[in-house]
Amino acid sequence: MEGSIPSRPPLLLNGDKDMMKELFGEFLGTLILILLGNGVVAGVVLPKTKSNNSGWIVITMGWGIAVAVAAFVSGTLSPAHLNPAVTFAMALKGTLSWGSVFPYILAQFAGAMVAQILVWLQFKPHYEAEENAGNILATFSTGPAIKNTVSNLVSEILGTFVLLLTIFALGLYDLQAGLGTFAVGTLIVGIGLSLGGTTGYALNPARDLGPRIMHSILPIPNKGDGDWSYAWIPVVGPILGAALAVLVFSLF
């Protein structure tokens, strides 16, 4: 569910110092994104929290705010992609060096995985009180309301397509500093409300796969399995959606 519009043009790793700064920005931004994003899911889903059962609108609002906050924090350090699909799209579009792609993605995954440990620590007593394995997994990764491979894949493709196409389109406007980042946060809420009800709108391979890996590692009672048969869809769908957005934007 994530990705942001860069607050400045992407850097092209012009040296070790720039590289480390950018990678730290992607790590930190993705950490904040998942901490707040999966934090709101945990608050809504897990038992005995003050926000328990507050609903889908709270989750979509929480994720939109998470994207904006994470991008504002990391945007002076890196392009604030926070999402391998965004990084892939920027490289495909020609605004990011292909040599930056793999390091960025590693930093994003690392941030997502560390963030999920923090979510677990924050909500540890509530995880211990939860007996439903599906609810526990929902605080880590996305899952379909109805399992249908084609439909679920289309859902992730379309959501990510709208995300990336809007990010590209915002770049055509002379916006005040920070306004584009705020707009993308609002966009995440909109995608969640309009398209997110079918799969939980991952839109971001690191957002889904990183925490899903941590679900397998962390010692949580009653956690069940990680629904690995579904796990490829929130990875492949966003990449395909990003490529489609680049193709369509080339016609602008």
N, C-alpha and C positions, 0 to 999 in steps of 0.2 A: 504494500500500500504506500507507496512511498515514491520518492524522487523529488527533486526540486529544480527550479530554474537557477542557474549559476548567478551569483551576485556580481561576478566579473568574468571576463573571458577565461577559459580553462588554460592552465599552465601546461607546458609540454616537458616537464621534468628536465630542466636545464642544468641540473647538477645534483649532487647528493643532498645538499641542504634543502633545495626546493622539493626534491623527491620526498624526503622525510616529512617535511611540513605538509605536503599534500596528502600523503598517506595517513598521517596523524589526523588530519581534518576529516578524511573519509571514515577512519576508525571511530573517532569521537562522535561525529555526526550520526553514524549508523547506530552507535551505542545509545545515544540519547533517543533516537527514533524508536528503537525497539524497547528500551526501558519504559518510555511513556506509552507507546502503542500497545505492547503486550501487557503493560501495567493496567491500562484501562480495561482490557479484556479480562484480566485476572480479577479486577475489582468487581466487574459485572457478573462474572460466571461463578467464581468460587464462593463457597458458603461463608456466612457470618461476617462478611465485610459490610461496611456502611453503604456501599454502592451496589450491593448484590441485587440482581434482577432489575437493574435500572434501564436495560434495554439497548436495542440496536442503535438508536439515535445517539445515545451517550457514547457508544463505541465508535461510531463514525466521526463524531465531533472530536473525540479524544485522539483518533488517528490523524485527523486534519491538523489539529494543534501540534501533535508530535512532529509531523513533517515540517511545519513552519518553524517551530522552535529549533529543531535539529539543523535545519538549513541556515537559520540566522547565526547559530553558534559556530558552525563549521565553514560558513561561506567566505570568511576572510582567510582561511587556511587552505582551502581546496575548492574545486568547483561545486562541492556539495551535491554530488550525484546521489550517494547513499544507497545505490541500487545498481546491481550489475546490468540490468536492462537499459538503464539510462547511460551508463558508461559505454556499453556496446553500441547504443544508438549514436552517441556523440562521436565515437570513432568511425562508425559507418558513414556518418554525415561529413566527416572530415574536419571536425573541430577539436579532436583530441588525438594525440599520437597513439597508434596501435601498441607501441611499447609501454604505454601507461595502463593498458586495459587489465592485464593480469595482476600487476601490483595493486591497482585500485580494488579489484574484486576480492583479492585476499584480505585487504584492510577492511572492506565492508563486511565480509564473513566473520572476521575476527571480532569486529565491533558488535555484530548481531549476537554472537555466541557469548561474549562477556556480558552483554546486556541481559541475556536470558538468565544467567547465573544471578544477576542482581535482582531480577524480577522474582526468581525463586526464593532468594533470601528475604526479600520484602514481604512476600506472602506465605512464608514457610508454614506458619500455624494453620493457615487456611487450606493449603495443599494437603496437610495432614488430616484435616477435617473432611476432605472431599473423597467420596467413595466411587464417584462416576468417572471412569477412565476417559470417556469422551470429553467431559468438561475439562479435565486436566490437560488433555492434548490441545484443546481449543485455545488455551492460554499460551501455547507454544507456536502452533502453526495453523494454517487454514485447512478447511475441509468442506466438501460439497454438502448442500442441503439434500440433494438427490444425486446419487452417483450415476453419472452418465459421461463416459469418457469424452465423446465428441462435444457435448454441450458444455461440460466443465472446461475443456480446452478453449472453446470459443469464448467463454466468459472471461477467462484470463487474457486472451488475445485482445478482445474488445476493450476491456478496462485499461490495459496498458497502452493500447493504440490511442485512446482518448487522452490519457495522461501525457504521452510523449508528443502527440500532435499539438496539444495545448501549450506545452512547454516551448516547442519550436515557434508556435504562433506568437506567444508572448514576447519572444525575442525580436519580433518585427516592430514592436511598439516602443516609443521613447518613454519608458516608465520611470517614475521616481525611484531612487534606491530603496530596496526592500519591498516595494509594492508587488513585484513579480513573485517573490517568495511567499508573501501573504496570499496572493492569488492562487498559487499552487496548493497551499494548505486548504484553501476553500474548495479547490477542485477535488481534492481527496475526499472531502465530505460529500461532495456531489456525486462522485463515482460510487462511493459506498452506499449512498441512499438510492441511487438509480440502478446500479449494476451489481452491487456487492452482495446482495442477498442470496445469490446462487452458490457461490464458492467461498465467500468471505474475503474476496478481492485481495489476493496477495500482491499482485503487480510487481513483485520484487523477489527474485530467487534467493537473495541473502536473507531477507525478512522471513522467508518460510523455511528454507533448508537449514540455515544455521541454527535456529532454535529447535528444529525437529531433531537435529543431531544431539543437541543438549538434552532433549527429552529422553533419549536413549541412555544418556550417561548419568544424569542426576538421580540421586537416591530418593525417589518419591513413591510412597505407598500407593497401591491401587492404580498405577499409571497406565497399565496395559501396554499395547504396542504403539508404534509411531505411524501406523497406516502408510507403510512404505510403498504399497502398490499405487497409491495416489500421488506420492511425493514428486514425481517427475512433471506433473501438470503445472504446478506453480513455478517450475523452473523453465520449462520449454515454452509455455504459453506467453509469459512476459517477453521472452527473447523474440518470439515470432511477432508479437504485437509491436515491439519496438522497431523491428525491421520494416513492418508495414507502415508505421508512422513516417519513417525516413523516406520510404518510397512515395507516399502521398505528398509529403511536404516538398519533395523535389519538383512537384508540379506547380507549386505556388509561384 
